Amino acid sequence: MMTTKPRPESPASGHKPVMLDEVLAALDIKDGDKIVDGTFGGGGYTRAILTAAKCSVFAIDRDLDAIMRAEALAAQTDRITPLLGRFGEMDALVEATGCDTVDAVVLDIGVSSFQIDEGHRGFSFNKDGPLDMRMGAAGPTAADVVNHMEEGDLANVIFRLGEEKQARRIARQIVNRRKEQPFETTLDLAQTVEAAVGGRKGSRIHPATLTFQAIRMYVNDELGELARALVAAEKLLKPGGRLVVVTFHSLEDRMVKQWLRNRSGKNAGGSRHMPLMAKGPEPTFELRPNKAILPQDKEVEGNPRARSAKLRAAIRTEAPAIEEEADDGMNLPPLSKLEDVS
């Protein structure tokens, strides 16, 4: 499997936290609050949070580069605690520091601009680099997926996670090409996908966009991680605690919306992403507000990444956390099947 050497980037390298004003308003930060920034990334939210009040932040990220940035910030203030790990394990990570509950949790669900902008991380088809795509440093890479996954499973990943209508054609083209030579670079994969589907007349996005999205989400188990993070936040937040989640595409937002509606007692039924909440338990969250908050037009003009963003927020009630296994509802083959292929 490929490995990458972590390299710290400057916080001034163009990173723009999305919907910052709306996030701060939903967090309603007060002096003394303990807040989890579950996706530290470039640290935009954390810096703003620390400025808003005399509070403290648990900065979580599975990306060692991001934690190096958090540690640089921690050298300037004792109000930030960097924690290397997955945000789906935030309850265990925070509790290991001796803290049992927090006042707020914020999650920015998406790829960090630092990860996209660095070609050696393998996230972008616009910059050639090794087919990695891992947010952390462990586990199978994107190259392992496209070079070893069975054609049917690969088509299913691309269709389910990328919502790509030509998934079967793309998977067939990938499998046929890898028989001649294994995939090693992002540009190689992007060109193969483009050859499979051809140029899409009138489309402003690259024909490989959805395939890259799907493989990235699969490699990092992004929906599974989100499902676990919601359950972990429910356990960690104290009564009155605020949960704020910013998503960037429909699969993420659908999951958060359905889960919050289930937890607030507003759903009569379940969904393909989350099981039906059993009758009986008291609602663990109160929606604030009831609908998603969208970015202002001015922000979208200045930051294209904000175009698809949606913010959902809720307040933790006094009801005990509901015990259940987190489930992303996708039923895809486990990534562990590829762990011994390299």
Summary of the structure (lengths in Angstrom):
residues: 342
radius of gyration: 20.1
end to end distance: 5.5
largest distance: 61.2
contacts: 1106
relative contact order: 0.14
helix: 42%
strand: 13%
